[in-house]
Amino acid sequence: MAVLKFRIYFEEDDSIYRDVAVKHTQTFLQLHQIILKAYEFDSKHQATFYRSNDNWQRGREISFAKYDKPYKVAPLLMEETPIGSEIRDPNQKFIYNYDFVKGWSFMVELINVSKEENAKLDYPAVVKTEGIAPSQYGTKGLVGDKLTEVEEKYDLKAGAEGFGTEGDEEDEGLELGEEAEEEGGKEEEI
């Protein structure tokens, strides 16, 4: 059974992405759920995929449900559509939109196809995480937003008193060049 690995980029910043692995027989509903899990979003909002080309132009829609909006062609439904049935290209791309009010948009790109399953993984699975995910509701407060996210994610407040005290007393009063002379006369360029 083929295993498809997709890279899901956050549209605003392509250095933030998640790699997920899914079986080709799994549905777009399962892909939708693993993307939400990978980005730590809830599942309370509307969502849709669009089959795309190399220029990220929207093609056939694969929707969570049939929404109250005009369609040129009726959408496929996520729960009924196997992912493998929509792969047309070895570098197949999809656009994933979530929460139409907030307008979260992700670019989904097929990056690998493997014939062998990893027995340690329960598919679909998040296999790589890069960058700090955006906050779904904007509640996570770089000096403001990003710093709080980093503190929460990595628990930076524990042990935040300082950098330690090693060498404080003996270095007091020394100028930059004096320290190097004391250690054997070697001067380092700075």
Solvent accessible surface area in square Angstrom, and as a share of the most:
residue,aa,sasa,rsa
1,M,116,0.52
2,A,26,0.20
3,V,11,0.06
4,L,7,0.03
5,K,64,0.27
6,F,0,0.00
7,R,52,0.19
8,I,1,0.00
9,Y,41,0.16
10,F,18,0.08
11,E,88,0.39
12,E,136,0.61
13,D,58,0.30
14,D,94,0.49
15,S,67,0.43
16,I,17,0.09
17,Y,28,0.11
18,R,2,0.01
19,D,3,0.02
20,V,0,0.00
21,A,5,0.04
22,V,0,0.00
23,K,49,0.21
24,H,61,0.27
25,T,73,0.42
26,Q,20,0.09
27,T,29,0.17
28,F,0,0.00
29,L,39,0.19
30,Q,59,0.26
31,L,0,0.00
32,H,7,0.03
33,Q,92,0.41
34,I,9,0.04
35,I,1,0.01
36,L,7,0.03
37,K,144,0.61
38,A,13,0.10
39,Y,2,0.01
40,E,124,0.56
41,F,16,0.07
42,D,41,0.21
43,S,83,0.54
44,K,160,0.68
45,H,61,0.27
46,Q,84,0.37
47,A,0,0.00
48,T,1,0.01
49,F,0,0.00
50,Y,23,0.09
51,R,52,0.19
52,S,12,0.08
53,N,66,0.34
54,D,97,0.50
55,N,115,0.59
56,W,72,0.25
57,Q,110,0.49
58,R,137,0.50
59,G,43,0.41
60,R,80,0.29
61,E,17,0.08
62,I,0,0.00
63,S,0,0.00
64,F,93,0.39
65,A,39,0.30
66,K,130,0.55
67,Y,31,0.12
68,D,158,0.82
69,K,76,0.32
70,P,131,0.82
71,Y,47,0.18
72,K,209,0.89
73,V,93,0.54
74,A,59,0.45
75,P,14,0.09
76,L,47,0.23
77,L,54,0.27
78,M,0,0.00
79,E,110,0.49
80,E,123,0.55
81,T,10,0.06
82,P,54,0.34
83,I,0,0.00
84,G,26,0.25
85,S,57,0.36
86,E,10,0.05
87,I,45,0.23
88,R,149,0.54
89,D,57,0.30
90,P,109,0.69
91,N,84,0.43
92,Q,7,0.03
93,K,22,0.09
94,F,0,0.00
95,I,13,0.07
96,Y,0,0.00
97,N,19,0.10
98,Y,0,0.00
99,D,5,0.02
100,F,74,0.31
101,V,146,0.84
102,K,114,0.48
103,G,50,0.48
104,W,34,0.12
105,S,13,0.08
106,F,2,0.01
107,M,38,0.17
108,V,0,0.00
109,E,37,0.17
110,L,2,0.01
111,I,67,0.34
112,N,72,0.37
113,V,79,0.46
114,S,41,0.26
115,K,175,0.74
116,E,141,0.63
117,E,79,0.36
118,N,70,0.36
119,A,111,0.86
120,K,188,0.80
121,L,58,0.29
122,D,126,0.65
123,Y,26,0.10
124,P,31,0.19
125,A,11,0.09
126,V,50,0.29
127,V,56,0.32
128,K,88,0.37
129,T,71,0.41
130,E,76,0.34
131,G,35,0.33
132,I,38,0.19
133,A,7,0.05
134,P,16,0.10
135,S,18,0.11
136,Q,14,0.06
137,Y,101,0.38
138,G,60,0.57
139,T,115,0.67
140,K,64,0.27
141,G,30,0.29
142,L,139,0.69
143,V,137,0.79
144,G,43,0.41
145,D,92,0.48
146,K,81,0.34
147,L,85,0.42
148,T,43,0.25
149,E,9,0.04
150,V,40,0.23
151,E,43,0.19
152,E,101,0.45
153,K,90,0.38
154,Y,128,0.49
155,D,94,0.49
156,L,84,0.42
157,K,144,0.61
158,A,73,0.57
159,G,74,0.72
160,A,70,0.54
161,E,177,0.79
162,G,52,0.50
163,F,221,0.92
164,G,62,0.59
165,T,108,0.63
166,E,176,0.79
167,G,28,0.26
168,D,78,0.40
169,E,158,0.71
170,E,136,0.61
171,D,66,0.34
172,E,133,0.60
173,G,75,0.72
174,L,51,0.25
175,E,117,0.52
176,L,130,0.64
177,G,35,0.34
178,E,76,0.34
179,E,75,0.34
180,A,19,0.14
181,E,103,0.46
182,E,127,0.57
183,E,124,0.56
184,G,62,0.60
185,G,51,0.49
186,K,155,0.66
187,E,128,0.58
188,E,140,0.63
189,E,176,0.79
190,I,172,0.87
